Amino acid sequence: MNFEKTNGGNTLTVELIGEVDSMNTPELEEKLLKEIEGVTELIFDLKGLEYISSAGLRVLLTMQKMMKAQGSMVIKNTNEEVMEIFKVTGFVRLLNLA
């Protein structure tokens, strides 16, 4: 997994590339927790994400809960494979997908 971020004022855009699984989610969560302080809009760009495991879904859910308290979170550019995972797990109802 590669993690690329763009910070523009109160907006943080995070691009996830490759696979998010149980091996790399601790690192991802640690980076995100450091970055979201003072952010009012968190955008996940998933155009380069090939796979997300349940551990990765947990990180997205955690970030969404945190962002509800300080602003908003949106997920965009979700490919068919990842969208299918969101549908099967019911996350399409939990996440703000654009």
C-alpha positions in Angstrom: 0.0 0.0 0.0 1.1 3.5 -0.8 -0.3 6.5 1.0 -0.2 9.9 -0.7 -1.6 12.9 1.0 -2.4 16.5 -0.1 -3.1 19.0 2.6 -4.9 22.1 1.5 -5.9 24.3 4.4 -8.6 22.4 6.4 -8.9 19.7 3.7 -6.9 16.6 3.7 -7.0 14.3 0.6 -5.6 10.8 1.0 -4.9 8.6 -2.0 -4.7 4.9 -1.2 -2.8 2.8 -3.8 -2.4 -1.0 -3.9 -3.9 -3.1 -1.1 -5.0 -2.2 2.4 -4.8 -5.3 4.6 -4.1 -6.3 8.2 -0.4 -6.0 7.6 -0.4 -2.3 6.7 -3.5 -0.9 8.5 -1.6 -0.1 11.8 0.7 2.1 9.8 -2.2 3.7 7.9 -4.2 4.4 11.0 -1.2 5.9 12.8 -0.5 8.2 9.8 -4.1 9.3 9.6 -4.4 10.0 13.3 -1.4 12.4 13.0 -2.8 14.1 9.9 -6.4 14.8 10.8 -5.9 17.2 13.6 -7.5 20.5 12.6 -8.9 19.0 9.4 -12.6 19.7 8.7 -12.8 17.8 5.4 -11.2 14.4 4.8 -11.3 13.0 1.3 -10.2 9.4 0.4 -9.4 9.0 -3.2 -9.5 5.2 -4.0 -8.8 5.2 -7.7 -5.6 3.3 -7.1 -6.9 0.9 -4.4 -7.1 -2.7 -5.6 -8.2 -4.4 -2.4 -9.3 -3.5 1.1 -9.6 -6.0 4.0 -11.9 -5.9 7.0 -9.0 -4.3 8.9 -8.9 -1.5 6.3 -12.7 -1.1 6.5 -12.4 -0.7 10.2 -9.9 2.2 9.7 -12.3 3.9 7.3 -15.1 3.5 9.8 -13.0 4.9 12.6 -11.9 7.9 10.5 -15.6 8.6 9.6 -16.6 8.5 13.2 -13.8 10.9 14.1 -14.6 13.2 11.3 -18.3 13.4 12.2 -17.1 15.2 15.3 -14.9 17.7 13.5 -16.3 18.0 9.9 -16.9 15.5 7.1 -15.4 12.6 5.2 -16.1 11.5 1.7 -14.8 8.6 -0.4 -14.4 9.1 -4.1 -13.2 7.2 -7.2 -14.0 3.8 -5.9 -13.3 1.1 -8.5 -15.7 -1.8 -9.1 -13.7 -4.4 -7.0 -13.6 -2.2 -3.9 -17.2 -1.0 -4.4 -18.2 -4.7 -4.4 -16.5 -5.1 -1.1 -18.4 -2.1 0.3 -21.7 -3.6 -1.0 -21.1 -7.1 0.4 -20.1 -5.7 3.8 -22.9 -3.2 3.9 -20.5 -0.3 4.0 -22.3 1.5 1.2 -24.8 2.5 3.9 -22.2 3.5 6.4 -19.7 5.5 4.3 -20.2 8.8 2.4 -19.4 7.6 -1.2 -19.2 10.2 -4.0 
